[in-house]
């Protein structure tokens, strides 16, 4: 099953794994990594957020969807706080 096409201003993102340690080797508590989540945009109906961009959003937002046994989130483009990396 392929990823469906979202409508209106919705996007489908695939959450990226959160690091357990900082680049300096400091252990990051789970409560910190639960606040914000990074993901790659897999499909977008928004004019602002593009497929392939890496974005950051509060982890409690979005609806979890499963496609081909992989976790994705469906959310409104307005729920995304930052574009971390532009699409290539």
Helices and strands as residue ranges (DSSP letters): E 10-15, H 30-33, E 36-44, E 54-58, E 63-67, E 70-76, G 77-79, E 80-85
